[in-house]
Amino acid sequence: MEMGFRKSETSHHPRHHKLKALLQLQQFSYAEVKKITKSFSHTIGTGGFGTIYGGNLCNGRKVAVKVLKNVKSDGEDFINEVASISQTSHVNIVSLLGFCYEGSKRAIVYEFLENGSLDQFISKKSSLNLDMGTLYGIALDVSRGLEYLHHGCKTRIVHFDIKPQNIILDNNLCPKVSDFGLAKLCEKRESILSLLDTRGTIGYISSEVFSRIYGRVSYKSDVYSYGMLVLEMIGARNKETVETAASDSSSTYFPDWIYKDLVKEEHTWVTGDATKEEKEVPKKMILVGLWCIQPCPSNRPPMNRVVEMMEGSLDAIEVPPKHSLQLSAAPLAESTWISEENSDHSEVLL
């Protein structure tokens, strides 16, 4: 099927390698996409880049079909997403089954994951309470997925939009990183990325995106987003405590609050009669999260080190410096589950 790409692309152009990745995948016609989704009758999710529909392939396999909206004339976001995922193979990365590129129509066919996205489990409105051990397992597996993207692929993949909505859970609550619309492919020797191409979601965007005084944009931006994700998972387990803190001050910022709690050893994030192990798990997650959101990118650990910290002993993790954490992100009421009215997590392009 003719994909409508210009034939003048040279083999040395970065886009050429992305197009080559597309050609190795199964391509569906738009008519086939409509048939798979029963004319887009079952919506299972929405986002800034499109709507996700449930469907079935002709062999009966359940799939999730992401239909893109506001497509650029050259389909850049589409090419980024498909090319990025087509080069991956990891238990914690969503599997790509095919795509549709027909005229102005763009769709991506993924494996279907029964439990939906992580935000459904850590939302204030959610009645699905996960125990701390399960949350830790999810956080650890997400770190492994990001480690693979940064260090395990032939070409480094920087996601640029890690957040609960983009972590999908299967029937065993195994998390998979999804939604690669903002991803960038770069050689591992490249540590600096173009600021003009950097996008993300408010509350998860790293400090260097907002101000170059913190450094240049790199794969460490994903590390920051991961840290915010982990801290948000802790906050979800302590809804009443954090809500009380937020009501005391309109500018309460959860990482700042939990840092003070950690230093004072008040452990208000531990619920009930917890065992020693049950106390250590959230503390480890907090320490790792705080290291990951350090304002200066060079002070954040790379994802392979993050995995080691998550898997290793709590005693081996030092308390990170505070470094005016509140300067590097939005206040809690704007960036976490406490503010349901802002739950659409507005996306920005810088």
Residue pairs with C-beta under 8 A, 6 or more apart in sequence:
1 27
1 29
1 102
3 19
3 22
3 23
3 27
3 101
4 101
4 103
5 19
9 15
9 16
9 19
10 16
14 185
15 79
17 83
17 185
18 79
18 80
18 82
18 83
18 185
19 79
19 83
21 82
21 83
21 86
21 87
22 79
22 82
22 83
22 86
22 99
22 101
24 86
25 82
25 86
25 96
25 98
25 99
26 97
26 98
26 99
26 109
27 98
27 99
27 100
27 101
28 36
28 98
28 99
28 100
28 107
28 109
29 100
29 102
30 100
30 102
30 103
30 105
30 107
32 100
33 65
33 67
33 100
33 105
33 107
33 109
34 40
36 55
36 56
36 57
36 63
36 65
36 109
37 53
37 54
37 55
37 65
38 55
40 51
40 53
40 67
41 53
42 53
42 54
42 55
43 51
43 52
43 53
43 54
44 52
44 53
44 54
44 64
44 116
45 51
45 52
45 64
45 116
45 117
45 165
46 52
47 165
47 179
48 347
49 66
49 68
49 69
49 70
49 77
49 179
49 181
50 66
50 67
50 68
50 69
50 106
51 66
51 67
51 69
52 64
52 65
52 66
52 67
53 64
53 65
53 66
53 67
54 62
54 63
54 64
54 65
54 112
55 62
55 63
55 64
55 65
56 62
56 63
57 63
57 97
61 112
62 112
63 97
63 109
63 110
63 111
63 112
64 109
64 110
64 111
64 112
64 113
65 107
65 108
65 109
65 110
66 107
66 108
66 110
66 179
67 105
67 106
67 107
68 77
68 78
68 106
68 107
68 108
68 181
71 77
71 78
71 104
71 106
75 101
75 106
77 181
77 182
78 99
78 101
78 106
78 108
78 181
80 180
80 181
80 182
80 183
80 184
80 185
81 108
81 179
81 180
81 181
81 183
82 96
82 99
82 108
83 185
84 157
84 180
84 183
84 185
85 93
85 94
85 95
85 96
85 180
86 96
87 153
87 154
87 155
87 157
87 185
88 148
88 149
88 153
88 157
90 144
90 145
90 148
90 152
91 141
91 145
91 174
91 176
92 141
92 142
92 144
92 145
92 148
92 174
92 175
92 176
92 177
93 145
93 148
93 149
93 176
93 177
94 110
94 111
94 113
94 168
94 176
94 177
94 178
95 110
95 111
95 176
96 108
96 109
96 110
97 109
97 110
97 111
98 108
98 109
99 106
99 107
99 108
99 109
100 106
100 107
100 108
100 109
110 178
113 168
113 169
113 170
113 171
113 176
114 169
114 170
114 171
115 121
115 168
115 169
115 170
115 171
115 173
116 168
116 169
117 164
117 165
117 166
117 167
117 168
117 169
118 138
118 164
118 165
118 167
118 168
118 169
118 175
118 233
119 163
119 164
119 165
119 337
119 343
120 126
120 128
121 128
121 130
121 169
121 236
122 130
122 164
122 232
122 233
122 235
122 236
122 337
123 236
123 337
123 340
123 343
124 239
124 337
124 338
124 340
125 340
126 236
130 138
130 173
132 237
132 278
132 281
132 282
133 278
133 281
134 173
135 233
135 234
135 236
135 237
135 285
136 281
136 282
136 284
136 285
136 310
137 173
138 167
138 169
138 173
138 175
138 233
139 229
139 230
139 233
139 285
139 310
140 307
140 310
140 311
141 174
141 175
142 162
142 167
142 175
142 177
142 226
142 229
143 226
143 303
143 306
143 307
143 310
144 307
145 175
145 176
145 177
146 159
146 162
146 177
146 222
146 223
146 226
146 303
146 306
147 303
147 304
147 306
147 307
149 156
149 157
149 158
149 159
149 177
149 222
149 303
150 156
150 157
150 158
150 219
150 222
150 302
150 303
150 304
151 188
151 302
151 303
151 304
155 185
155 186
155 187
155 188
156 185
156 186
156 187
156 188
156 190
156 219
157 180
157 183
157 184
157 185
158 183
158 184
158 186
158 193
158 218
158 219
158 221
158 222
159 166
159 177
159 180
159 182
159 183
159 222
159 225
160 182
160 183
160 184
160 198
160 199
160 200
160 221
160 222
160 225
161 179
161 181
161 182
161 183
161 199
161 200
161 201
161 204
161 225
161 347
162 177
162 204
162 222
162 225
162 226
162 229
163 201
163 203
163 204
163 225
163 228
163 229
163 345
164 229
164 232
165 179
165 345
166 177
166 178
166 179
167 175
167 176
167 177
167 178
167 229
168 175
168 176
168 178
169 175
169 176
170 176
182 199
182 200
184 193
184 197
186 193
186 219
191 218
191 219
192 216
192 217
192 218
193 216
193 217
193 218
193 219
194 217
195 209
195 212
195 216
195 217
195 350
196 350
198 209
198 217
198 221
198 350
199 347
199 348
199 349
199 350
200 206
200 209
200 221
200 225
200 347
200 348
201 345
201 346
201 347
201 348
202 330
202 334
202 335
202 345
202 346
202 347
202 348
203 228
203 329
203 330
203 334
203 335
203 336
203 345
204 224
204 225
204 228
204 229
204 329
204 335
204 345
205 221
205 224
205 225
205 329
205 348
206 214
206 217
206 220
206 221
206 223
206 224
206 225
206 297
206 328
207 214
207 224
207 295
207 296
207 327
207 328
207 329
208 214
208 215
208 216
208 217
208 218
208 220
208 221
208 297
209 217
209 221
209 350
210 328
214 295
214 296
214 297
214 328
215 296
215 297
215 298
216 297
218 297
219 302
219 303
220 297
220 298
220 300
220 302
221 297
222 303
223 292
223 297
223 300
223 301
223 302
223 303
223 306
224 292
224 293
224 297
224 300
224 328
226 292
226 303
226 306
227 288
227 289
227 290
227 291
227 292
227 293
227 300
228 255
228 289
228 292
228 293
228 329
228 335
230 285
230 286
230 288
230 289
230 292
231 254
231 255
231 258
231 285
231 286
231 289
231 290
231 293
232 254
232 336
232 337
233 285
234 258
234 269
234 282
234 285
234 286
234 289
235 242
235 254
235 258
235 332
235 336
235 337
235 338
236 337
237 269
237 271
237 282
238 268
238 269
238 271
239 337
241 268
241 269
242 254
242 257
242 332
242 338
243 338
245 252
245 257
246 252
246 332
246 333
246 338
250 331
250 333
251 326
251 331
252 331
252 332
252 333
253 325
253 326
253 329
253 331
253 332
254 332
254 336
254 338
255 289
255 290
255 293
255 325
255 326
255 329
256 325
256 326
257 332
258 269
258 286
258 290
259 290
259 322
259 325
261 267
261 268
261 269
262 283
262 286
262 287
262 290
262 319
263 319
267 279
267 283
269 282
269 286
270 278
270 279
270 282
280 314
283 314
284 309
284 310
284 314
284 317
285 310
287 309
287 314
287 317
287 318
287 319
287 320
288 306
288 309
288 310
288 317
290 319
290 320
290 325
291 299
291 300
291 301
291 306
291 309
291 317
291 320
292 300
292 301
292 306
293 300
293 325
293 328
293 329
294 300
294 320
294 321
294 323
295 323
295 324
295 325
295 327
295 328
296 323
299 320
299 321
299 323
301 309
309 316
309 317
329 335
332 338
332 339
333 339
333 342
334 342
335 342
337 343
